[in-house]
């Protein structure tokens, strides 16, 4: 989409989520190791197996202003939603000087 906007002479940076978007990446850990230090070793292998996917997600987090990506290993998804993402109320400045407030929701 950004490439098309640029070709048409527009500002590609304007292609951005209107509402904030949070993406929580869950694990796809396979058990390759057991015993002491197994969690760390298995996570390391997961990151190597999924390197391209994680690089793409890092790019997305930097490329878009209203996007937060929570990487694997940050906690249980429900815990992450409550402790890191829940904003309760969003605030959005309007062009007429007023501020629009709307409740947080989880999809």
C-alpha positions in Angstrom: 0.0 0.0 0.0 2.8 2.4 0.9 4.5 1.7 -2.5 1.3 2.5 -4.4 0.8 5.8 -2.5 4.4 6.7 -3.2 4.0 6.0 -6.9 0.9 8.2 -7.0 2.9 11.1 -5.4 1.5 10.8 -1.9 3.2 10.5 1.5 3.7 6.8 2.3 4.1 7.5 6.0 0.4 8.4 6.1 -0.4 4.7 5.7 -0.7 3.9 9.3 -3.4 2.2 11.6 -5.9 4.8 12.7 -6.6 3.0 15.9 -3.7 1.7 18.0 -3.1 -2.0 17.3 -1.3 -4.4 19.6 0.0 -7.7 18.5 1.0 -10.3 21.0 3.3 -13.0 19.6 2.8 -16.3 21.3 5.4 -19.1 21.4 5.7 -21.9 19.0 8.4 -23.6 21.1 9.2 -27.2 20.3 10.9 -29.2 22.9 14.4 -30.0 21.6 16.2 -29.9 25.0 15.3 -31.0 28.5 17.0 -30.5 31.9 18.8 -27.5 33.3 18.7 -24.5 31.0 16.2 -26.2 28.6 13.8 -23.2 28.5 16.5 -20.8 27.4 17.9 -23.3 24.8 14.5 -24.1 23.4 13.6 -20.4 23.1 17.0 -19.7 21.4 16.2 -22.4 18.8 12.7 -21.0 18.4 14.1 -17.5 17.6 16.5 -19.0 15.1 13.7 -21.1 13.4 11.4 -18.0 13.2 14.1 -15.4 12.5 12.5 -14.1 9.3 9.1 -13.8 10.9 10.5 -11.9 13.9 12.5 -9.6 11.7 9.4 -8.8 9.7 7.5 -8.1 12.9 10.3 -5.8 14.2 10.1 -3.9 10.9 6.3 -3.5 11.4 6.8 -2.2 14.9 9.2 0.5 13.6 7.3 1.3 10.4 3.9 2.0 11.9 3.2 4.6 14.6 0.1 3.1 16.2 1.4 -0.5 16.4 2.9 -2.2 19.4 4.3 -5.7 19.1 4.8 -7.8 22.2 7.5 -10.5 21.5 7.4 -14.1 22.8 8.6 -14.6 26.4 6.8 -11.4 27.7 4.3 -13.4 29.8 1.1 -15.3 29.4 -1.2 -13.6 26.9 -3.9 -12.8 29.4 -1.3 -11.3 31.7 0.3 -9.3 28.9 -3.1 -7.9 28.0 -3.8 -6.7 31.5 -0.3 -5.5 32.6 1.1 -4.1 29.4 -1.6 -3.3 26.9 -4.8 -2.3 28.8 -5.2 1.5 28.4 -8.8 1.6 29.7 -9.6 4.8 27.7 -8.1 6.0 24.5 -7.7 9.7 23.7 -7.7 11.0 20.2 -7.3 14.7 19.3 -9.7 15.9 16.7 -9.2 18.6 14.0 -11.7 20.9 15.6 -9.6 21.1 18.8 -11.8 18.7 20.8 -10.6 15.3 22.1 -12.5 12.1 21.3 -12.4 9.5 24.2 -13.4 5.9 23.6 -13.1 2.7 25.7 -10.4 0.1 25.3 -11.6 -3.2 23.8 -10.1 -6.5 23.2 -10.6 -8.5 20.0 
